[in-house]
């Protein structure tokens, strides 16, 4: 059985003093260091969250500017394409018109040359038919 004597009380007081001394010199400083470290970690975490928020905001701003730039480039590209198509249409129309004029001129010239050739052939045919008739009939007309 446990005897409650003076040694037990002395050990109990001794344990209380040890707990008090350890609390003052060991546990409080450790708890203070841990609390300070927790504050530093929380501060760093808060700062990281705020920096992350800033980065997200800047990324959103960057993406918006990039999207605007792409839209503007697409608009410029569409406008340039529209102008190129208009210029192509104009050039093709001019080429068609010039080709039609040239073709008309060539047709007129061919028609004139054909008429001249017919007239020449008709004249030569008359002369040739007269020569043939003279030779066949044996007389001069």
C-alpha positions in Angstrom: 0.0 0.0 0.0 1.0 3.6 -0.5 2.2 5.4 2.6 1.6 9.1 2.8 4.5 10.5 4.6 6.7 13.5 4.5 8.8 12.2 1.6 5.6 12.0 -0.6 4.7 15.6 0.3 8.3 16.7 -0.4 8.2 14.9 -3.8 4.8 16.5 -4.6 6.1 20.0 -3.7 9.3 19.2 -5.7 7.2 18.2 -8.7 5.1 21.3 -8.5 8.3 23.5 -8.4 9.7 21.5 -11.3 6.5 22.1 -13.3 6.5 25.8 -12.4 10.2 26.2 -13.4 9.8 24.2 -16.6 6.7 26.2 -17.5 8.6 29.5 -17.0 11.9 28.5 -18.7 10.8 25.9 -21.2 7.2 25.7 -22.1 6.3 29.4 -22.3 9.3 30.2 -24.6 8.5 27.2 -26.8 4.9 28.2 -27.0 5.9 31.8 -27.8 8.3 30.6 -30.5 5.5 28.3 -31.9 3.0 31.2 -31.8 5.5 33.6 -33.5 6.1 30.9 -36.2 2.4 30.4 -36.7 2.0 34.2 -37.1 4.8 34.2 -39.7 3.3 31.3 -41.5 -0.2 32.8 -41.4 1.3 36.1 -42.6 3.1 34.4 -45.4 0.0 32.4 -46.3 -2.1 35.6 -46.4 0.6 37.3 -48.5 0.6 34.3 -50.9 -3.1 34.4 -51.2 -3.1 38.1 -51.9 -0.2 37.7 -54.5 -2.1 34.8 -56.1 -5.2 37.0 -56.3 -3.1 39.8 -57.9 -1.6 37.2 -60.3 -5.0 35.9 -61.2 -6.3 39.5 -61.8 -3.3 40.3 -64.0 -3.7 37.1 -65.9 -7.4 37.9 -66.5 -6.3 41.4 -67.6 -3.6 40.0 -69.9 -6.0 37.4 -71.4 -8.6 40.2 -72.0 -6.0 42.3 -73.7 -4.8 39.3 -75.7 -8.4 38.6 -76.7 -8.9 42.2 -77.7 -5.7 42.2 -79.7 -6.8 39.0 -81.5 -10.2 40.4 -82.2 -8.6 43.6 -83.6 -6.2 41.5 -85.7 -9.1 39.4 -87.0 -11.0 42.6 -87.8 -8.0 44.0 -89.7 -7.4 40.7 -91.4 -11.1 40.6 -92.5 -10.9 44.2 -93.7 -7.7 43.5 -95.6 -9.3 40.4 -97.1 -12.4 42.4 -98.1 -10.2 45.1 -99.7 -8.2 42.4 -101.5 -11.4 40.8 -102.8 -12.7 44.2 -104.0 -9.4 44.8 -105.7 -9.4 41.4 -107.2 -13.0 41.9 -108.5 -12.0 45.3 -110.0 -8.9 43.8 -111.7 -10.9 40.9 -113.0 -13.6 43.3 -114.3 -11.0 45.5 -116.0 -9.3 42.4 -117.5 -12.7 41.1 -118.8 -13.5 44.5 -120.2 -10.1 44.8 -121.9 -10.4 41.2 -123.2 -13.9 41.9 -124.5 -12.7 45.1 -126.3 -9.7 43.2 -127.6 -11.9 40.3 -128.7 -14.3 42.8 -130.4 -11.4 44.5 -132.2 -10.0 41.1 -133.3 -13.5 40.0 -134.5 -13.9 43.2 -136.5 -10.5 42.8 -138.0 -11.1 39.1 -138.8 -14.5 40.0 -140.3 -12.9 42.7 -142.4 -10.1 40.4 -143.5 -12.6 37.7 -144.3 -14.7 40.2 -146.4 -11.5 41.3 -148.2 -10.5 37.7 -148.8 -14.0 36.9 -150.1 -13.9 39.9 -152.4 -10.4 38.9 -153.6 -11.5 35.3 -154.0 -14.6 36.4 -155.9 -12.5 38.6 -158.2 -10.0 35.8 -158.7 -12.9 33.3 -159.3 -14.3 35.5 -162.0 -11.0 35.9 -163.6 -10.3 32.1 -163.3 -13.8 31.2 -164.6 -13.3 33.6 -167.6 -9.9 31.9 -168.3 -11.5 28.5 -168.1 -14.4 29.5 -170.4 -11.9 30.9 -172.9 -9.9 27.7 -172.9 -13.0 25.4 -173.1 -14.7 27.5 -175.8 -11.6 28.5 -177.4 -12.6 32.1 -177.9 -11.8 35.4 -176.2 -14.6 37.2 -174.5 
